[in-house]
Amino acid sequence: MQLAPRTERLWWRDAVTYQIYIRSFADSNGDGIGDINGIRSRLPYLKELGIDAIWITPWFPSPQKDHGYDVANYFDIEPDYGTLADAKALIAEAHAIGIRILLDIVPNHCSDQHEWFQAALKAAPGSKERERFHFLDGKGKNGELPPNNWPSVFGGVAWQRVIEADSKPGQWYLHLFATEQPDFNWENAEVREHFENILKFWLDLGIDGFRIDVAHAMIKAEGLPDIVEPEQGNEMLSATQHPFWDQEGVHDIHRSWRKILDSYPGDRMAVAEAWVSPATRIARYLRPDELANSFNFDFLITLWDAPEIKGRIVTSMAAMAEVGAPSSWVFNNHDLVRSVDRFDLGLLNVDKSTLHRQGDAKKFNLERGTRRARAGAMLMLALPGGAYVYQGEELALPEVRDIPEDRLTDPRWVMSGKVDRGRDGCRVPLPWHHEPTGAFGFSANESLKPVEAWLPQSEWWGKFAASQQDGKADSTLTMYRKALAIRKVEAGLGDGPMTWLEVNDKVIAFARPGNFVCYVNFGKEISLPAGAEVLLSSGPLTGDKLPTDTAVWLRVN
């Protein structure tokens, strides 16, 4: 497919999108919880960073059992985060400085406090209220066993039995995630109409698009059959075909949503959180009449290994080319141990225990992990297509491992039987200033102590603060700002062609139009091309030598 010049392409084919985990970004009212006006206060920072769009995690009213991914009302704002007026102001102010906004939509499940689910609990089996969800009779003599053997992603079984109006145990409802997150029945016409109205409501307010949570899960296999190997658990990314992941019917939903997006001006788009493998199955979500982007989750389970990373790049680009879609690269998000730790310890996003998730802290080398994360960022930003950056990634934040057990909030902790500390370690509120006042600048309330933020900040957190890195030539924040500035002016970056360069099996090297080349060295020091101009490097170079765990962008003759 012949690609249009960058100035004429749809914005999302090249965009660098910054993910904001709203509870942890910036607190404007001093209550220790991030909010919409906190985001507004940091728009100048985001503009200077050089991103094109922000993706905001769910800001809807919610009991916060899964921090907003349990939605009680899709048409309003969580009071902890602000008001609809605040949201409208944020949209206008972001647009005024050229930043688009993507909203996180959660269609697979809602909160058990959603009015529909509350009505279902009060209604009788077989009622229209229960048809909006997956209510089934249990197995066993008295229905005491779950309807099937599906496990929850967060641990335990994926079914919860309810007490009926006669005060006796009755039917069971499906929850692939937390008990408080009942799955919608997407075979129900009311559910489909409800979400179409939700999309239109936010698009009418000026939202530029959506990140679709668990975009591969809404449709379940007919009859909800048992899974063959229940002992394998419910891994989010698996080549195994499960009856609750990646069913053919999800594509009809995404096609209908694409029609709604296309009916609005301004190139509105949606990106899928589709934990689907291999890449050829991801590509099916990006056919011309479906979604614009899908996160490349294979990257999130990639070891710091040149052949493995290159192989995943090749596979992804080939799959995307089949459907004419751009690749979308991502190394971090709110569900994963941060890349600083992951690349150093060789973590594979396995959720069975804290050790599996976070690795052995005694073996963690912060300097080496930071070096690798910086090199990985430059690799990601030089590849064809778009990229997603998670808040704090530009500060090289490491995973926080010393949150006291009584302060852990992720439902995984309890549902795993307290063997997996969950995802809180990558969600600790950002350090904006190195002094501990105002929870390291996270809060407008300067008397708020780091331990008093909604997730406690460790005493060492301030050394990674944005204020400590601002203006320092060798800081990670400076590297990101420079990389994003170069990316904007280099016509050959973003979506478009690339050519592999062969060096050795410990080096990833490729060229982009405009005599731009990227080298990432995973092995012994190598020599760079003679006479090349260094545009940016992730770490110090040794003359014309590229050290290990370092990336460099060059202009060659």
TIDREN-304549 format. One line per field, with one value per residue (C-alpha): x negated, y negated, z negated; residue in one letter; chain. Coordinates in Angstrom, 1 decimal. Layout:
N
px <- X, ...
py <- Y, ...
pz <- Z, ...
aa <- A, ...
ch <- A, ...
//
This chain:
557
px <- 0.0, -1.3, -1.4, -0.5, -3.0, -3.1, -1.4, 1.6, 1.9, 4.5, 3.1, 3.2, 0.9, -2.1, -0.9, -2.7, -0.1, -0.7, 1.3, 2.5, 3.5, 5.8, 5.6, 1.8, 1.0, 1.7, 4.0, 5.4, 7.6, 5.3, 7.2, 4.4, 6.2, 5.4, 8.1, 9.1, 8.0, 4.6, 4.3, 5.2, 2.5, -0.1, 0.9, -2.2, -4.4, -2.8, -3.1, -6.8, -7.3, -6.0, -3.3, -0.4, 2.5, 3.3, 5.3, 7.0, 8.0, 11.7, 13.0, 16.6, 18.5, 17.2, 16.9, 13.2, 13.0, 10.7, 9.9, 12.4, 12.6, 15.8, 18.1, 21.3, 22.4, 20.9, 22.4, 20.8, 17.6, 16.4, 16.7, 13.2, 12.0, 14.2, 17.2, 18.5, 17.6, 14.0, 13.9, 15.2, 12.6, 9.8, 11.0, 11.0, 7.7, 5.9, 7.3, 6.1, 2.5, 2.8, 3.3, 6.0, 7.8, 8.7, 11.1, 10.9, 14.2, 15.0, 17.5, 16.9, 18.2, 19.5, 19.7, 22.1, 23.4, 24.5, 28.3, 28.8, 27.0, 28.8, 32.1, 31.0, 30.3, 33.9, 35.4, 36.3, 34.3, 35.1, 36.1, 35.1, 33.0, 30.9, 30.6, 28.3, 25.7, 24.7, 27.0, 27.2, 28.3, 25.5, 24.5, 24.8, 27.8, 28.9, 27.1, 24.2, 21.5, 20.6, 22.1, 18.8, 15.1, 14.0, 11.4, 11.3, 8.3, 7.8, 7.9, 10.5, 13.6, 15.3, 18.8, 20.6, 23.8, 26.5, 29.1, 32.6, 35.7, 36.7, 33.4, 32.1, 28.9, 29.9, 28.3, 24.7, 23.4, 20.2, 17.3, 14.1, 12.4, 13.3, 16.5, 17.7, 17.4, 20.2, 19.8, 22.4, 24.2, 23.3, 25.9, 28.5, 29.6, 30.1, 26.4, 25.3, 27.6, 26.4, 22.8, 23.6, 25.2, 22.2, 19.8, 22.0, 22.3, 18.5, 17.9, 20.4, 18.3, 15.3, 13.4, 11.1, 11.4, 11.4, 9.1, 11.3, 10.7, 10.5, 11.7, 11.4, 13.7, 17.3, 18.5, 18.4, 18.6, 22.2, 23.3, 20.4, 18.6, 16.0, 12.3, 10.3, 7.3, 8.6, 5.4, 3.7, 5.6, 6.8, 3.8, 4.6, 2.2, 2.2, 2.1, 4.6, 8.1, 10.4, 14.2, 14.2, 11.4, 11.2, 14.5, 15.5, 18.5, 16.4, 15.6, 19.2, 19.2, 16.1, 17.4, 20.5, 18.4, 16.2, 19.3, 20.1, 16.6, 16.5, 19.8, 18.0, 15.5, 11.8, 10.6, 12.0, 10.5, 10.4, 7.5, 8.0, 6.7, 6.8, 4.5, 4.4, 1.5, 0.1, -0.1, 1.9, 4.9, 4.3, 4.4, 8.0, 9.1, 7.5, 9.2, 10.2, 13.8, 12.8, 10.4, 7.5, 5.0, 4.3, 1.6, -1.3, -1.2, -3.8, -6.2, -5.1, -6.3, -9.6, -12.9, -15.8, -17.2, -18.0, -16.8, -13.5, -12.7, -13.6, -11.5, -8.5, -8.9, -9.1, -6.0, -4.0, -4.8, -4.0, -0.7, 0.2, -0.8, 1.8, 4.6, 3.0, 2.8, -0.1, -1.9, -1.5, -4.4, -4.2, -6.6, -4.6, -1.1, 0.8, 1.1, -2.6, -5.8, -7.7, -10.3, -13.2, -12.7, -11.3, -14.2, -16.8, -15.2, -13.8, -10.1, -7.4, -4.2, -3.3, -0.8, -1.0, -2.8, -4.7, -7.9, -6.6, -5.3, -8.1, -11.1, -13.7, -14.5, -17.9, -19.0, -17.6, -20.3, -18.6, -21.4, -21.4, -17.6, -17.4, -20.0, -18.0, -14.6, -16.1, -17.5, -14.1, -12.3, -14.5, -14.0, -10.2, -10.1, -12.1, -9.9, -7.2, -3.8, -2.6, -3.7, -2.2, -4.1, -2.9, -3.1, -6.5, -8.1, -9.7, -11.3, -12.6, -10.5, -11.2, -8.6, -7.7, -8.2, -7.9, -4.2, -3.0, -0.6, 2.2, 2.0, 2.3, 5.5, 5.3, 8.1, 5.5, 3.9, 7.0, 8.4, 5.0, 5.0, 2.4, -0.3, -0.3, -0.8, 0.8, 0.3, 0.0, -3.8, -3.5, -0.6, -2.2, -1.5, -4.1, -6.9, -6.9, -9.3, -12.1, -11.1, -8.5, -6.0, -2.8, -3.6, -6.6, -4.6, -1.8, 0.7, 1.6, 1.8, -1.8, -1.2, -0.2, -2.9, -4.1, -2.6, 0.8, 1.3, 3.9, 1.0, -1.9, -5.1, -8.3, -10.8, -13.3, -10.7, -11.7, -15.1, -13.2, -11.1, -10.5, -12.1, -15.3, -15.5, -14.3, -17.1, -19.7, -21.4, -21.7, -18.3, -15.7, -13.2, -15.5, -16.1, -12.4, -11.9, -14.7, -13.5, -10.0, -11.1, -13.3, -10.4, -8.2, -10.6, -11.9, -9.6, -10.8, -9.7, -6.3, -4.4, -6.2, -8.9, -12.0, -15.0, -16.9, -20.6, -22.7, -25.4, -25.4, -22.9, -23.4, -22.4, -19.1, -19.7, -17.4, -17.2, -14.2, -13.8, -16.0, -19.3, -18.1, -19.3, -18.8, -21.2, -20.4, -23.3, -22.5, -26.1, -29.7, -30.7, -30.5, -31.8, -29.3, -29.4, -32.2, -31.2, -27.7, -26.1, -24.8, -21.2, -20.6, -21.8, -20.3, -23.6, -27.2, -29.1, -32.7, -34.0, -32.6, -31.7, -28.3, -28.3, -26.1, -22.4, -22.6, -20.6, -21.7, -20.0, -22.3, -22.2, -24.4, -25.9
py <- 0.0, -3.4, -5.6, -9.3, -11.9, -12.4, -15.8, -14.1, -11.0, -10.2, -11.5, -8.2, -6.4, -8.3, -9.5, -9.1, -8.7, -9.3, -7.1, -8.9, -6.7, -9.4, -8.5, -8.8, -11.7, -14.9, -15.9, -19.4, -19.5, -17.9, -14.7, -12.5, -11.2, -12.4, -14.2, -16.0, -19.4, -17.9, -16.8, -20.4, -21.8, -19.5, -20.2, -22.5, -19.6, -17.2, -19.8, -20.3, -16.5, -16.4, -13.8, -13.9, -12.6, -11.4, -8.3, -8.7, -5.6, -5.4, -8.6, -7.4, -7.0, -3.9, -2.1, -1.8, 1.9, 2.1, -1.6, -2.7, 0.4, 1.2, -1.4, -2.3, -5.0, -5.6, -9.1, -11.0, -11.7, -10.0, -12.7, -12.0, -13.1, -16.2, -17.1, -17.0, -20.7, -19.9, -17.3, -19.7, -22.3, -19.7, -18.7, -22.3, -23.2, -20.1, -20.7, -24.3, -23.2, -20.4, -17.4, -14.9, -12.9, -9.2, -7.9, -4.5, -2.6, 0.6, 2.7, 6.2, 5.7, 3.0, 2.5, 4.5, 1.1, 0.3, -0.3, 2.5, 5.1, 3.9, 4.4, 7.9, 8.9, 7.9, 9.6, 13.2, 15.8, 15.5, 11.9, 9.2, 7.6, 10.7, 11.2, 8.2, 10.3, 13.9, 15.4, 19.2, 22.0, 23.9, 27.5, 30.1, 31.5, 28.1, 25.8, 25.4, 25.7, 23.0, 23.3, 24.1, 24.3, 20.8, 19.1, 15.4, 13.4, 12.2, 15.6, 18.0, 19.0, 16.6, 17.1, 15.7, 17.1, 14.7, 14.8, 14.7, 12.8, 15.9, 15.5, 18.8, 19.3, 19.0, 18.4, 17.6, 14.6, 14.5, 12.2, 12.8, 10.3, 9.2, 10.4, 6.9, 6.7, 8.7, 9.4, 7.9, 10.3, 8.8, 11.1, 8.7, 5.9, 3.5, 3.9, 3.0, 0.0, -1.2, -1.3, -3.0, -5.7, -5.9, -6.4, -9.1, -10.9, -11.3, -11.9, -14.8, -16.3, -16.3, -13.1, -12.1, -8.4, -5.4, -2.8, 0.3, 2.3, 6.1, 5.6, 9.3, 10.5, 9.3, 12.3, 15.7, 19.1, 20.4, 22.4, 21.2, 24.5, 25.7, 25.0, 28.1, 27.3, 25.3, 25.8, 23.5, 20.6, 17.5, 15.8, 12.6, 13.3, 16.9, 18.7, 21.1, 20.6, 20.0, 19.8, 16.3, 14.7, 13.6, 15.0, 14.2, 12.1, 9.3, 8.1, 7.3, 5.1, 3.3, 2.8, 1.2, -1.1, -2.1, -3.3, -5.6, -6.9, -7.6, -9.5, -12.2, -14.8, -14.8, -11.3, -9.8, -6.4, -3.5, -1.4, 2.2, 3.7, 7.1, 9.6, 11.8, 13.9, 14.4, 11.0, 12.3, 12.5, 9.0, 7.8, 9.1, 6.2, 3.7, 4.5, 1.4, 1.5, 2.2, 0.4, -2.0, -0.6, 2.3, 2.5, 4.8, 6.9, 9.3, 6.5, 6.6, 10.1, 9.6, 10.3, 8.0, 10.1, 8.8, 11.8, 12.1, 8.4, 8.3, 11.4, 9.8, 6.6, 8.5, 10.6, 7.6, 5.5, 8.3, 8.9, 5.2, 4.8, 7.5, 5.2, 1.8, 0.8, -0.8, 1.0, -0.3, 0.2, 0.2, 1.3, 0.1, -0.3, -0.3, 3.5, 4.4, 4.3, 1.3, 1.9, 0.8, 3.9, 6.1, 5.7, 6.3, 9.3, 11.0, 10.8, 12.2, 10.7, 13.9, 13.3, 16.4, 14.9, 11.8, 13.5, 14.3, 10.8, 8.7, 11.0, 11.3, 7.9, 9.1, 9.6, 6.3, 3.9, 0.4, -1.1, 1.7, 1.8, -2.0, -1.8, 0.9, -0.9, -4.0, -2.1, -0.3, -3.6, -4.9, -1.7, -2.0, -5.6, -4.9, -2.0, -2.5, -3.4, -4.8, -4.4, -4.5, -5.8, -5.2, -8.0, -8.0, -6.0, -9.3, -9.5, -5.9, -5.1, -1.6, 0.7, -0.1, 3.1, 1.8, 0.9, 2.3, 5.2, 3.3, 0.5, 2.8, 2.0, 4.3, 6.9, 9.5, 9.4, 10.8, 12.9, 14.6, 15.7, 13.0, 14.6, 11.9, 8.3, 7.2, 4.1, 1.4, 1.2, -0.6, -2.8, -4.8, -8.6, -10.4, -12.3, -15.9, -17.4, -15.9, -17.4, -15.2, -18.2, -17.6, -14.0, -14.9, -17.5, -15.1, -17.0, -20.7, -20.2, -20.8, -19.3, -15.9, -13.4, -10.8, -8.0, -9.8, -9.6, -7.0, -4.6, -5.4, -6.9, -5.5, -7.8, -7.3, -8.2, -11.9, -11.1, -10.2, -13.4, -15.4, -18.5, -16.5, -15.6, -18.9, -20.6, -17.9, -16.8, -13.1, -12.6, -10.3, -13.1, -15.1, -12.1, -11.6, -15.3, -15.2, -12.0, -13.2, -16.5, -14.7, -12.4, -15.4, -17.0, -13.8, -13.2, -9.5, -8.7, -7.6, -5.3, -4.3, -2.1, -0.8, 1.3, 3.7, 3.3, 6.4, 6.1, 9.1, 11.1, 8.9, 5.7, 4.4, 1.9, 0.3, -2.7, -5.0, -7.6, -10.6, -8.8, -8.1, -5.0, -3.4, -1.0, 0.8, 2.8, 5.8, 7.2, 6.2, 2.7, 2.1, -0.5, -3.0, -4.0, -6.4, -10.0, -9.5, -12.4, -11.5, -12.8, -11.3, -8.4, -6.7, -6.7, -7.9, -6.8, -5.9, -7.9, -6.2, -3.1, -2.0, -0.3, 2.5, 1.8, -1.5, -2.9, -5.7, -7.6, -8.7, -10.6, -8.8, -9.8
pz <- 0.0, 1.0, -2.1, -1.9, -3.0, -6.7, -6.6, -4.8, -6.9, -9.5, -12.8, -14.6, -12.1, -13.5, -17.0, -20.2, -22.9, -26.6, -29.0, -32.1, -35.1, -36.5, -40.2, -40.1, -37.7, -39.6, -42.5, -42.3, -45.4, -48.0, -48.8, -47.7, -44.6, -41.1, -39.2, -36.0, -37.1, -38.0, -34.4, -33.3, -35.5, -33.8, -30.2, -29.7, -30.8, -28.3, -25.5, -26.2, -26.3, -22.7, -22.7, -20.3, -22.4, -25.9, -26.9, -30.2, -32.3, -33.2, -34.8, -35.2, -38.6, -40.2, -43.5, -42.6, -43.3, -40.3, -40.1, -37.6, -35.5, -37.4, -36.0, -37.7, -35.2, -31.8, -31.3, -34.1, -36.0, -39.2, -41.9, -43.2, -39.7, -39.2, -37.1, -33.6, -33.4, -34.4, -31.6, -29.0, -30.1, -29.8, -26.3, -25.2, -26.7, -25.3, -21.9, -22.0, -22.3, -19.8, -22.1, -21.4, -24.1, -24.1, -26.7, -28.2, -27.6, -29.5, -27.5, -28.7, -32.3, -34.6, -38.4, -40.5, -41.5, -37.9, -37.9, -35.4, -37.6, -40.7, -38.8, -37.8, -41.4, -42.3, -39.2, -38.8, -36.8, -33.1, -33.3, -30.8, -33.5, -33.9, -30.2, -30.1, -31.9, -32.1, -34.8, -34.8, -37.1, -38.8, -38.4, -41.1, -42.9, -44.3, -41.8, -44.3, -41.6, -39.1, -35.6, -34.1, -35.0, -33.8, -36.1, -36.8, -35.5, -39.1, -40.7, -41.8, -39.8, -37.3, -38.8, -41.9, -43.3, -44.3, -47.0, -45.5, -46.7, -48.8, -50.7, -49.2, -47.1, -43.4, -40.1, -39.3, -37.3, -35.2, -36.1, -34.2, -36.4, -40.0, -41.7, -41.6, -37.8, -36.2, -32.4, -30.1, -27.7, -24.3, -22.6, -24.1, -21.9, -24.8, -25.7, -22.2, -22.0, -25.5, -24.4, -21.1, -23.1, -25.4, -22.5, -20.9, -24.3, -24.6, -21.0, -21.1, -23.9, -21.7, -22.7, -19.8, -20.3, -22.7, -24.2, -24.3, -27.5, -26.9, -23.3, -22.6, -25.4, -24.9, -23.0, -24.6, -22.9, -22.4, -25.4, -27.5, -27.3, -29.8, -29.0, -28.3, -30.6, -33.5, -35.4, -32.9, -34.5, -32.6, -31.2, -29.3, -26.5, -25.3, -22.0, -23.4, -22.1, -25.1, -24.8, -26.4, -24.4, -20.7, -19.5, -16.0, -17.1, -18.6, -15.1, -14.4, -17.4, -16.3, -12.8, -14.2, -16.4, -13.4, -11.6, -14.6, -14.7, -11.0, -11.3, -13.3, -11.9, -12.9, -12.3, -15.5, -16.3, -18.6, -19.9, -21.1, -24.2, -22.6, -24.4, -21.3, -20.0, -17.4, -15.6, -12.7, -15.0, -16.3, -12.7, -12.3, -14.7, -12.3, -9.0, -7.1, -8.5, -12.1, -14.5, -13.9, -16.4, -18.6, -21.2, -20.3, -23.4, -22.2, -23.0, -26.6, -27.1, -25.2, -26.8, -26.4, -23.5, -20.0, -18.0, -20.0, -19.7, -16.0, -15.4, -17.0, -15.0, -11.8, -12.6, -13.7, -10.7, -8.3, -10.0, -10.0, -6.3, -5.4, -6.5, -5.8, -9.5, -11.3, -14.0, -17.6, -19.9, -23.7, -26.5, -29.6, -30.9, -34.2, -34.3, -34.0, -35.9, -34.6, -31.8, -34.0, -36.1, -33.4, -31.0, -33.7, -35.4, -32.3, -33.4, -31.1, -32.6, -34.4, -37.2, -39.3, -42.3, -43.4, -42.5, -39.0, -38.5, -40.0, -39.9, -42.6, -44.0, -45.2, -41.6, -40.3, -38.9, -38.6, -36.6, -34.0, -33.9, -33.3, -30.6, -28.8, -29.3, -27.7, -24.8, -24.3, -24.2, -21.4, -19.5, -19.9, -18.9, -15.7, -14.5, -11.9, -13.2, -16.5, -20.1, -23.5, -26.6, -30.1, -32.6, -34.4, -31.7, -30.6, -34.1, -34.0, -37.1, -38.5, -40.0, -43.6, -45.7, -49.2, -49.5, -52.8, -52.4, -54.3, -51.6, -48.5, -46.6, -43.5, -43.6, -42.4, -45.9, -47.7, -44.8, -44.3, -48.0, -48.7, -46.6, -43.9, -45.1, -41.8, -39.8, -42.4, -42.0, -38.6, -39.8, -42.6, -42.2, -40.1, -41.7, -40.3, -42.9, -44.8, -48.2, -50.0, -50.5, -48.7, -48.2, -46.0, -44.2, -43.3, -45.4, -45.5, -49.3, -50.4, -53.8, -52.3, -53.1, -50.6, -52.7, -52.6, -48.8, -47.8, -47.2, -49.5, -47.9, -49.2, -50.8, -47.9, -45.3, -45.0, -43.4, -40.2, -40.2, -37.0, -38.7, -39.3, -35.6, -34.0, -32.1, -32.8, -29.6, -30.6, -32.2, -30.8, -30.7, -28.5, -26.3, -25.7, -24.9, -22.4, -20.9, -20.4, -19.0, -16.4, -15.6, -14.8, -12.3, -10.7, -7.8, -7.6, -11.1, -12.3, -9.9, -6.7, -5.3, -7.0, -5.8, -8.1, -8.4, -9.2, -11.8, -14.1, -16.1, -19.1, -17.3, -15.9, -13.2, -10.5, -8.2, -7.8, -4.9, -5.0, -5.8, -9.3, -11.0, -14.4, -16.1, -19.4, -20.8, -23.1, -23.1, -23.0, -21.9, -18.2, -15.8, -14.2, -10.5, -9.7, -9.3, -10.7, -12.6, -16.0, -16.4, -19.8, -22.0, -25.0, -26.8, -26.5, -23.4, -23.5, -20.5, -17.5, -19.6, -20.7, -24.1, -25.2, -26.2, -24.3, -21.3, -18.9, -16.1, -13.3, -10.0, -7.6, -4.2
aa <- M, Q, L, A, P, R, T, E, R, L, W, W, R, D, A, V, T, Y, Q, I, Y, I, R, S, F, A, D, S, N, G, D, G, I, G, D, I, N, G, I, R, S, R, L, P, Y, L, K, E, L, G, I, D, A, I, W, I, T, P, W, F, P, S, P, Q, K, D, H, G, Y, D, V, A, N, Y, F, D, I, E, P, D, Y, G, T, L, A, D, A, K, A, L, I, A, E, A, H, A, I, G, I, R, I, L, L, D, I, V, P, N, H, C, S, D, Q, H, E, W, F, Q, A, A, L, K, A, A, P, G, S, K, E, R, E, R, F, H, F, L, D, G, K, G, K, N, G, E, L, P, P, N, N, W, P, S, V, F, G, G, V, A, W, Q, R, V, I, E, A, D, S, K, P, G, Q, W, Y, L, H, L, F, A, T, E, Q, P, D, F, N, W, E, N, A, E, V, R, E, H, F, E, N, I, L, K, F, W, L, D, L, G, I, D, G, F, R, I, D, V, A, H, A, M, I, K, A, E, G, L, P, D, I, V, E, P, E, Q, G, N, E, M, L, S, A, T, Q, H, P, F, W, D, Q, E, G, V, H, D, I, H, R, S, W, R, K, I, L, D, S, Y, P, G, D, R, M, A, V, A, E, A, W, V, S, P, A, T, R, I, A, R, Y, L, R, P, D, E, L, A, N, S, F, N, F, D, F, L, I, T, L, W, D, A, P, E, I, K, G, R, I, V, T, S, M, A, A, M, A, E, V, G, A, P, S, S, W, V, F, N, N, H, D, L, V, R, S, V, D, R, F, D, L, G, L, L, N, V, D, K, S, T, L, H, R, Q, G, D, A, K, K, F, N, L, E, R, G, T, R, R, A, R, A, G, A, M, L, M, L, A, L, P, G, G, A, Y, V, Y, Q, G, E, E, L, A, L, P, E, V, R, D, I, P, E, D, R, L, T, D, P, R, W, V, M, S, G, K, V, D, R, G, R, D, G, C, R, V, P, L, P, W, H, H, E, P, T, G, A, F, G, F, S, A, N, E, S, L, K, P, V, E, A, W, L, P, Q, S, E, W, W, G, K, F, A, A, S, Q, Q, D, G, K, A, D, S, T, L, T, M, Y, R, K, A, L, A, I, R, K, V, E, A, G, L, G, D, G, P, M, T, W, L, E, V, N, D, K, V, I, A, F, A, R, P, G, N, F, V, C, Y, V, N, F, G, K, E, I, S, L, P, A, G, A, E, V, L, L, S, S, G, P, L, T, G, D, K, L, P, T, D, T, A, V, W, L, R, V, N
ch <- A, A, A, A, A, A, A, A, A, A, A, A, A, A, A, A, A, A, A, A, A, A, A, A, A, A, A, A, A, A, A, A, A, A, A, A, A, A, A, A, A, A, A, A, A, A, A, A, A, A, A, A, A, A, A, A, A, A, A, A, A, A, A, A, A, A, A, A, A, A, A, A, A, A, A, A, A, A, A, A, A, A, A, A, A, A, A, A, A, A, A, A, A, A, A, A, A, A, A, A, A, A, A, A, A, A, A, A, A, A, A, A, A, A, A, A, A, A, A, A, A, A, A, A, A, A, A, A, A, A, A, A, A, A, A, A, A, A, A, A, A, A, A, A, A, A, A, A, A, A, A, A, A, A, A, A, A, A, A, A, A, A, A, A, A, A, A, A, A, A, A, A, A, A, A, A, A, A, A, A, A, A, A, A, A, A, A, A, A, A, A, A, A, A, A, A, A, A, A, A, A, A, A, A, A, A, A, A, A, A, A, A, A, A, A, A, A, A, A, A, A, A, A, A, A, A, A, A, A, A, A, A, A, A, A, A, A, A, A, A, A, A, A, A, A, A, A, A, A, A, A, A, A, A, A, A, A, A, A, A, A, A, A, A, A, A, A, A, A, A, A, A, A, A, A, A, A, A, A, A, A, A, A, A, A, A, A, A, A, A, A, A, A, A, A, A, A, A, A, A, A, A, A, A, A, A, A, A, A, A, A, A, A, A, A, A, A, A, A, A, A, A, A, A, A, A, A, A, A, A, A, A, A, A, A, A, A, A, A, A, A, A, A, A, A, A, A, A, A, A, A, A, A, A, A, A, A, A, A, A, A, A, A, A, A, A, A, A, A, A, A, A, A, A, A, A, A, A, A, A, A, A, A, A, A, A, A, A, A, A, A, A, A, A, A, A, A, A, A, A, A, A, A, A, A, A, A, A, A, A, A, A, A, A, A, A, A, A, A, A, A, A, A, A, A, A, A, A, A, A, A, A, A, A, A, A, A, A, A, A, A, A, A, A, A, A, A, A, A, A, A, A, A, A, A, A, A, A, A, A, A, A, A, A, A, A, A, A, A, A, A, A, A, A, A, A, A, A, A, A, A, A, A, A, A, A, A, A, A, A, A, A, A, A, A, A, A, A, A, A, A, A, A, A, A, A, A, A, A, A, A, A, A, A, A, A, A, A, A, A, A, A, A, A, A, A, A, A, A, A, A, A, A, A, A, A, A, A, A, A, A, A, A, A, A, A, A, A, A, A, A, A, A, A, A, A, A
//
